[in-house]
Amino acid sequence: MANNQPGYFQRYLSLAPVLAVLSVSIAFSTWAVFNFFFPDLLFHPMP
């Protein structure tokens, strides 16, 4: 168990930036699509 600890830590370190970039790109593309189809809802919310 102690021998595999650095391996798991290294794998997490290499996976964290990938997950961060992926989540940011997905969020930005979702916002871009929503802004393209419903531009009025973002800047002029419904009462």
Jmol script that loads the backbone (N, CA, C; Angstrom):
load data "model"
ATOM      1  N   MET A   1       0.833  -1.198   0.000  1.00  0.00           N
ATOM      2  CA  MET A   1       0.000   0.000   0.000  1.00  0.00           C
ATOM      3  C   MET A   1       0.878   1.263   0.000  1.00  0.00           C
ATOM      4  N   ALA A   2       1.941   1.238   0.810  1.00  0.00           N
ATOM      5  CA  ALA A   2       2.803   2.421   0.899  1.00  0.00           C
ATOM      6  C   ALA A   2       3.590   2.622  -0.400  1.00  0.00           C
ATOM      7  N   ASN A   3       3.838   1.521  -1.125  1.00  0.00           N
ATOM      8  CA  ASN A   3       4.596   1.652  -2.365  1.00  0.00           C
ATOM      9  C   ASN A   3       3.757   2.288  -3.474  1.00  0.00           C
ATOM     10  N   ASN A   4       2.450   2.103  -3.417  1.00  0.00           N
ATOM     11  CA  ASN A   4       1.594   2.641  -4.466  1.00  0.00           C
ATOM     12  C   ASN A   4       1.161   4.081  -4.195  1.00  0.00           C
ATOM     13  N   GLN A   5       1.478   4.596  -3.019  1.00  0.00           N
ATOM     14  CA  GLN A   5       1.025   5.951  -2.671  1.00  0.00           C
ATOM     15  C   GLN A   5       1.567   7.014  -3.637  1.00  0.00           C
ATOM     16  N   PRO A   6       2.881   7.035  -3.932  1.00  0.00           N
ATOM     17  CA  PRO A   6       3.364   8.066  -4.873  1.00  0.00           C
ATOM     18  C   PRO A   6       2.751   7.909  -6.262  1.00  0.00           C
ATOM     19  N   GLY A   7       2.471   6.692  -6.670  1.00  0.00           N
ATOM     20  CA  GLY A   7       1.866   6.483  -7.981  1.00  0.00           C
ATOM     21  C   GLY A   7       0.477   7.100  -8.058  1.00  0.00           C
ATOM     22  N   TYR A   8      -0.313   6.899  -7.010  1.00  0.00           N
ATOM     23  CA  TYR A   8      -1.652   7.495  -6.997  1.00  0.00           C
ATOM     24  C   TYR A   8      -1.564   9.019  -6.972  1.00  0.00           C
ATOM     25  N   PHE A   9      -0.606   9.537  -6.192  1.00  0.00           N
ATOM     26  CA  PHE A   9      -0.457  10.990  -6.096  1.00  0.00           C
ATOM     27  C   PHE A   9      -0.048  11.576  -7.445  1.00  0.00           C
ATOM     28  N   GLN A  10       0.878  10.878  -8.129  1.00  0.00           N
ATOM     29  CA  GLN A  10       1.327  11.370  -9.431  1.00  0.00           C
ATOM     30  C   GLN A  10       0.189  11.301 -10.451  1.00  0.00           C
ATOM     31  N   ARG A  11      -0.592  10.224 -10.385  1.00  0.00           N
ATOM     32  CA  ARG A  11      -1.702  10.091 -11.313  1.00  0.00           C
ATOM     33  C   ARG A  11      -2.728  11.196 -11.077  1.00  0.00           C
ATOM     34  N   TYR A  12      -2.979  11.523  -9.795  1.00  0.00           N
ATOM     35  CA  TYR A  12      -3.929  12.595  -9.498  1.00  0.00           C
ATOM     36  C   TYR A  12      -3.394  13.939  -9.982  1.00  0.00           C
ATOM     37  N   LEU A  13      -2.073  14.151  -9.814  1.00  0.00           N
ATOM     38  CA  LEU A  13      -1.483  15.413 -10.258  1.00  0.00           C
ATOM     39  C   LEU A  13      -1.582  15.556 -11.774  1.00  0.00           C
ATOM     40  N   SER A  14      -1.439  14.451 -12.496  1.00  0.00           N
ATOM     41  CA  SER A  14      -1.508  14.537 -13.954  1.00  0.00           C
ATOM     42  C   SER A  14      -2.958  14.621 -14.425  1.00  0.00           C
ATOM     43  N   LEU A  15      -3.896  14.168 -13.598  1.00  0.00           N
ATOM     44  CA  LEU A  15      -5.298  14.164 -14.005  1.00  0.00           C
ATOM     45  C   LEU A  15      -6.000  15.468 -13.646  1.00  0.00           C
ATOM     46  N   ALA A  16      -5.546  16.154 -12.595  1.00  0.00           N
ATOM     47  CA  ALA A  16      -6.218  17.363 -12.129  1.00  0.00           C
ATOM     48  C   ALA A  16      -6.253  18.468 -13.199  1.00  0.00           C
ATOM     49  N   PRO A  17      -5.133  18.808 -13.861  1.00  0.00           N
ATOM     50  CA  PRO A  17      -5.200  19.866 -14.876  1.00  0.00           C
ATOM     51  C   PRO A  17      -6.095  19.481 -16.050  1.00  0.00           C
ATOM     52  N   VAL A  18      -6.115  18.204 -16.389  1.00  0.00           N
ATOM     53  CA  VAL A  18      -6.974  17.757 -17.489  1.00  0.00           C
ATOM     54  C   VAL A  18      -8.440  17.965 -17.121  1.00  0.00           C
ATOM     55  N   LEU A  19      -8.801  17.594 -15.902  1.00  0.00           N
ATOM     56  CA  LEU A  19     -10.186  17.781 -15.463  1.00  0.00           C
ATOM     57  C   LEU A  19     -10.538  19.263 -15.388  1.00  0.00           C
ATOM     58  N   ALA A  20      -9.609  20.088 -14.930  1.00  0.00           N
ATOM     59  CA  ALA A  20      -9.875  21.520 -14.820  1.00  0.00           C
ATOM     60  C   ALA A  20     -10.102  22.134 -16.201  1.00  0.00           C
ATOM     61  N   VAL A  21      -9.228  21.824 -17.148  1.00  0.00           N
ATOM     62  CA  VAL A  21      -9.369  22.373 -18.500  1.00  0.00           C
ATOM     63  C   VAL A  21     -10.651  21.867 -19.147  1.00  0.00           C
ATOM     64  N   LEU A  22     -10.948  20.575 -18.932  1.00  0.00           N
ATOM     65  CA  LEU A  22     -12.143  19.996 -19.532  1.00  0.00           C
ATOM     66  C   LEU A  22     -13.403  20.653 -18.975  1.00  0.00           C
ATOM     67  N   SER A  23     -13.471  20.832 -17.662  1.00  0.00           N
ATOM     68  CA  SER A  23     -14.665  21.427 -17.062  1.00  0.00           C
ATOM     69  C   SER A  23     -14.824  22.884 -17.492  1.00  0.00           C
ATOM     70  N   VAL A  24     -13.713  23.619 -17.576  1.00  0.00           N
ATOM     71  CA  VAL A  24     -13.789  25.020 -17.997  1.00  0.00           C
ATOM     72  C   VAL A  24     -14.247  25.119 -19.452  1.00  0.00           C
ATOM     73  N   SER A  25     -13.730  24.246 -20.307  1.00  0.00           N
ATOM     74  CA  SER A  25     -14.111  24.297 -21.718  1.00  0.00           C
ATOM     75  C   SER A  25     -15.578  23.915 -21.894  1.00  0.00           C
ATOM     76  N   ILE A  26     -16.041  22.911 -21.132  1.00  0.00           N
ATOM     77  CA  ILE A  26     -17.442  22.511 -21.223  1.00  0.00           C
ATOM     78  C   ILE A  26     -18.345  23.640 -20.732  1.00  0.00           C
ATOM     79  N   ALA A  27     -17.961  24.276 -19.628  1.00  0.00           N
ATOM     80  CA  ALA A  27     -18.776  25.369 -19.098  1.00  0.00           C
ATOM     81  C   ALA A  27     -18.806  26.542 -20.080  1.00  0.00           C
ATOM     82  N   PHE A  28     -17.672  26.875 -20.683  1.00  0.00           N
ATOM     83  CA  PHE A  28     -17.622  28.001 -21.608  1.00  0.00           C
ATOM     84  C   PHE A  28     -18.414  27.711 -22.880  1.00  0.00           C
ATOM     85  N   SER A  29     -18.317  26.474 -23.393  1.00  0.00           N
ATOM     86  CA  SER A  29     -19.068  26.139 -24.603  1.00  0.00           C
ATOM     87  C   SER A  29     -20.565  26.136 -24.313  1.00  0.00           C
ATOM     88  N   THR A  30     -20.962  25.655 -23.115  1.00  0.00           N
ATOM     89  CA  THR A  30     -22.378  25.692 -22.750  1.00  0.00           C
ATOM     90  C   THR A  30     -22.868  27.134 -22.664  1.00  0.00           C
ATOM     91  N   TRP A  31     -22.064  28.021 -22.066  1.00  0.00           N
ATOM     92  CA  TRP A  31     -22.447  29.423 -21.961  1.00  0.00           C
ATOM     93  C   TRP A  31     -22.511  30.073 -23.345  1.00  0.00           C
ATOM     94  N   ALA A  32     -21.579  29.709 -24.230  1.00  0.00           N
ATOM     95  CA  ALA A  32     -21.564  30.287 -25.569  1.00  0.00           C
ATOM     96  C   ALA A  32     -22.803  29.868 -26.355  1.00  0.00           C
ATOM     97  N   VAL A  33     -23.176  28.588 -26.255  1.00  0.00           N
ATOM     98  CA  VAL A  33     -24.370  28.106 -26.960  1.00  0.00           C
ATOM     99  C   VAL A  33     -25.619  28.771 -26.388  1.00  0.00           C
ATOM    100  N   PHE A  34     -25.696  28.871 -25.063  1.00  0.00           N
ATOM    101  CA  PHE A  34     -26.857  29.506 -24.440  1.00  0.00           C
ATOM    102  C   PHE A  34     -26.925  30.982 -24.815  1.00  0.00           C
ATOM    103  N   ASN A  35     -25.768  31.645 -24.864  1.00  0.00           N
ATOM    104  CA  ASN A  35     -25.731  33.054 -25.227  1.00  0.00           C
ATOM    105  C   ASN A  35     -26.090  33.240 -26.698  1.00  0.00           C
ATOM    106  N   PHE A  36     -25.779  32.266 -27.526  1.00  0.00           N
ATOM    107  CA  PHE A  36     -26.090  32.369 -28.955  1.00  0.00           C
ATOM    108  C   PHE A  36     -27.591  32.215 -29.205  1.00  0.00           C
ATOM    109  N   PHE A  37     -28.240  31.295 -28.465  1.00  0.00           N
ATOM    110  CA  PHE A  37     -29.655  31.030 -28.700  1.00  0.00           C
ATOM    111  C   PHE A  37     -30.564  31.950 -27.887  1.00  0.00           C
ATOM    112  N   PHE A  38     -30.166  32.272 -26.648  1.00  0.00           N
ATOM    113  CA  PHE A  38     -31.000  33.128 -25.795  1.00  0.00           C
ATOM    114  C   PHE A  38     -30.174  34.300 -25.262  1.00  0.00           C
ATOM    115  N   PRO A  39     -29.853  35.282 -26.111  1.00  0.00           N
ATOM    116  CA  PRO A  39     -29.018  36.399 -25.637  1.00  0.00           C
ATOM    117  C   PRO A  39     -29.769  37.323 -24.681  1.00  0.00           C
ATOM    118  N   ASP A  40     -31.108  37.387 -24.820  1.00  0.00           N
ATOM    119  CA  ASP A  40     -31.879  38.320 -24.000  1.00  0.00           C
ATOM    120  C   ASP A  40     -32.029  37.832 -22.567  1.00  0.00           C
ATOM    121  N   LEU A  41     -31.970  36.505 -22.365  1.00  0.00           N
ATOM    122  CA  LEU A  41     -32.179  35.979 -21.018  1.00  0.00           C
ATOM    123  C   LEU A  41     -30.997  36.296 -20.106  1.00  0.00           C
ATOM    124  N   LEU A  42     -29.787  36.418 -20.683  1.00  0.00           N
ATOM    125  CA  LEU A  42     -28.612  36.640 -19.842  1.00  0.00           C
ATOM    126  C   LEU A  42     -28.521  38.099 -19.402  1.00  0.00           C
ATOM    127  N   PHE A  43     -28.781  39.033 -20.318  1.00  0.00           N
ATOM    128  CA  PHE A  43     -28.569  40.442 -20.004  1.00  0.00           C
ATOM    129  C   PHE A  43     -29.851  41.136 -19.559  1.00  0.00           C
ATOM    130  N   HIS A  44     -31.003  40.552 -19.906  1.00  0.00           N
ATOM    131  CA  HIS A  44     -32.286  41.112 -19.471  1.00  0.00           C
ATOM    132  C   HIS A  44     -33.122  39.984 -18.886  1.00  0.00           C
ATOM    133  N   PRO A  45     -32.884  39.654 -17.621  1.00  0.00           N
ATOM    134  CA  PRO A  45     -33.619  38.527 -17.027  1.00  0.00           C
ATOM    135  C   PRO A  45     -35.111  38.803 -16.930  1.00  0.00           C
ATOM    136  N   MET A  46     -35.871  37.731 -16.960  1.00  0.00           N
ATOM    137  CA  MET A  46     -37.318  37.894 -16.859  1.00  0.00           C
ATOM    138  C   MET A  46     -37.699  38.388 -15.459  1.00  0.00           C
ATOM    139  N   PRO A  47     -38.725  39.224 -15.350  1.00  0.00           N
ATOM    140  CA  PRO A  47     -39.152  39.749 -14.047  1.00  0.00           C
ATOM    141  C   PRO A  47     -39.808  38.685 -13.188  1.00  0.00           C
TER     142      PRO A  47
END
end "model"
wireframe off; spacefill off
backbone 0.3
color backbone group
